[in-house]
Amino acid sequence: MQLLIGFLLAILIASLAYKARSLNISGAIAATFTGTIIFGIGGWEWAVLLLTFFITSSALSRAFKKQKQNLDEKFSKGNERDAGQVFGNGGIATLFAALHFFLPDSPLPWIGFAAALAAVNADTWATELGVLNPHPPRMITNPAKIVEKGTSGGISLYGTLASLFGAALIGFLAAIISPTVHGTLITDYFLLITLSGLAGSLFDSFLGGTVQAMYFCPKDNKETEKHPLHTCGTQTVHLRGWKWLTNDLVNFACSAFGVMIAFVGMSL
């Protein structure tokens, strides 16, 4: 019965997100799948974290449009998330929600789930709010190198702080509503998940600045994630990184790294 309720709730939310143009059709289908598992197996606590990520990330992607109007050419996709983005951001979290079915009394699935969402939430907040930084970002691999806003691997003070607050929001909620605290101090959960989320976001930037596939538009003389065509319609050429490592896979790695840091932290 809980799985059925989760399925119906997932359809409702995915349909509303599709109508609001936060998801396209493939994204809505993927969100229904992930939502069914998270809502149906996890329950309301798990739903709260997922919805917090989805609602805040969707709202921020539409905010400050004037400041971000020239950045669309940088990113491979727009505000309407597709299936790749849904699984890239929520795939790891979904796996831990499913693991909760087999380990209902263990805190590990909850920690893994929360850390995964904290990482992608931190990364999304950094991307969407980092644009407000009054100065251009610097490459995470070379702080002396100044790059254009929206450049993969670029970090700024505003973006880093936004990343920290995005992770902290998930960490705070995960700590206060945790169904599996088992005597662990709430502050321990909060710090563990928050720092894991921040680490995942920074790892995302590192991958973006080193091995993520990046392309170049010869007409606009711009570096971009878009391929095969740039915003202007010109064929883009491979500039650096591994061609198979798309932004969706980088987001997946971001959440996985956040989980790894959380588990390492638990073992210390």
N, C-alpha and C positions, 0 to 999 in steps of 0.2 A: 504493500500500500504506500509506504514512504517513497519507493522508487517511482510509482505512478504519479504521486503528488509532485515529486521532483521533476518528472518529465513534463507535466502540465505547466508547472511554474517556469521551467526553462523555455518552453514554447512561447509562453506569454511574454517573457522578458525579451527573447530573441525577436519576436514579432514587433514589439514596441521599438526596439533598437533599430530594426529594419525600416520601420516607418519614419523614424527620426533620422535615418540615413547615417547612423553610426555603424551599421553593418550592411554589407551587400548580401545577396542571396546565399552565396557559399559561406560567408561568415555567419549568417543566421543559422544555417544548418549545422555548422561546426559548433556554434555556441549552444545550440539545443543539445547536442551530444555531450559536450563537456559539462553543461549545466545540469543535465539529468544525473550524471554520475556524482557531481559535487553536491547538489541539493538532495538527491535521492539516497545516496549512501552516507554522506556526511551529516546532513541535517542543517538546522538554521544557523549554527555557529559558522559553519563552513560557507554557507550562503552569504553571510554578512561580509566576510573578507572578500569573496569574489565580487560581490556587488559594489563594495567600496572601491576596489580597483577599477571595475568597468565604468562606474558612474563618474568617478573623478577623472579618469583618463579621457573619457569621451567629452566631458565638459571642458577640460583643459585644451583638448585638440581643437575646440571651436572658439576658445577664448583668445583675446589679443590678436584678432585677425589682421589688424593694420600692421602690427609689428612683424607678423609672419607671412605677409602677402608675397614676399619675394623669395621665400624659402621652399616653395613647393617643388622647384626645379631640382632641389638637392635630394629629396626623399623619393624612394622608389614607389611609394604608395600614398594615397590621400587619406582623408578623414574616415572614409567608409572602410572598415576593416573586413578583410576577406578571410577565407578559411586558414590560409597560411599564417596570417597574423594572429588569429584566435589560437591556433595550436602552438605557435611560436611563443606566445605570452602565457597561455594557460595549459599547455600540454603537461609540463612537469607537475603542476599543481593537481591536475586531474589524475595523474598516476598515483599521487599520494592519497588522494581522496578514495581511490579504488583500493589502495593498500589498507586503508582504515577498515574495510569490510573484513579483512583477514586478521587484522591486529587491532581490534576495537579498544583494548585496554592499554595499548602502548602509546606513549607520547610522541614517538618518532614520526608517524604519519602527519600529525598536526604540526609539528615543528617543520617538517619538510614542506608541507603545504603552505604554511605561513611564510617561510623563508623564500620560497619560489615566488609568491605573490609580492612580497616586500621588494624583491629585486626588480621585477618588471614594473612595479609601481614607481620605484625610485628612478628607474631609467626613463619612464614616460614623463614623470614630473620634470626631470632634468632637461629632457628634450623640449618640452612645451614651455617651460618657464625660463630656461637658460637664455632664450632669445631676448629677454628683458634686460640682460646685462648691458650696461652702458658701453662696455669695451668689448672688442672682438675676443673670441676664445683663443686658447693656446692648445697646441697638440699635447696630448697626455704623454706621448713618447718623447717629446722635445718641447719643454715649457718655454723655450726661447723663441719658438716658431709661432707667429701669429697667423691665424687662418680665418676664413669667412665664417659667419654664423651659419650653423646648420651642417658644418663639415663633420663627417664621421671621425671620431677620435678627438674632437675639440672639446675642451672643458673650460668652465668659467666659474667664478665665485658664486654667481646666482644659480647656475646650473647645479653645482655641487651641493649648495644649501638646499635647493629644491629637492634634489635626490635624497638628502638626509631626512627632510621632512616627509617625503613620500614614503620612505621606508619606515619612519617612526609612526606614521598613521597606522600602517598595517601591524607594526609591532605592538602598538598600544592596544588596538582592538584584539589582537591575538592573545595578549596577556590577560586582559580583563574578562574575556569570554571563553577562555580555554576550557574545553571539556575534559582535559587530561593533565591538569597541573600536577597532581600527585605530590603536593607538599613543596614543589619548587617555588621560590619567591617570584612574585609577579614581575619585580624589577629585573630579575635574571632573564625571564622570557622576553621582556621588552628590549633589553639591551642586546641579547643574542640575535633576535630577529631583525632589529633595526640595523645593527652593524653588518649582519649578513646581507641584508638588502642593499646597503650602501656599497659593500664590496662587489656584489653582483653587478651593480650599475657601473662601477669603475672598470670592471672586467669587460663589460659591454663596450665601453669607450676604448679600451685597449685593443680589443679585437677590431673595432671600427677603424682605428688608426694604423693597424698593422696588416691583418690578413683578410678582412672583409673585402668582397669584390667591389671595386670602385671603377667608374667609367668616366669618360671625358667627352664633352660636346665640343667639336672643333668649331662650330658656328658661333656659339656663345662664349667659348673659351672658359668653360665651367667644369669643375669636378662634380660628379653626381652619382647617385645610386641607380638612377633610371637606366634600363636596358630592355629592349634594343633601341628604343627611341627616347630622345630627350623631350622636354616640354614643348620645345619649338618644332618638334617633328624630325629633327636631324638624327641620323644614326649615330649612336654613341660607340666609342671604342674602349676596349679594356685598358685600364690605366695601371692598376695594381691589385694585389690580393688574390685569393683563390676564387676562381669563377663560380664554384659551387657554393661558396659561403655567402648566402644572401642575408639580408637584414633579418628575415624571419628566423633563420638558423642562429644568428647572433643573439637574438632575443631569447631563443631556447637555451643557448649556452649561458646567457646572463642568469636565467632562473636556476639552471643546474649548478652554476658556480655559487650562487647564494645558498643553495641547499648544502653544498659541500662545506662551505665555511661554517654554516650553522651546526652541522654534525661534528666538525672538528672542534668547534667551540664547546659543544656538549661533552666531548671526551676529555677536555682539559681540566 
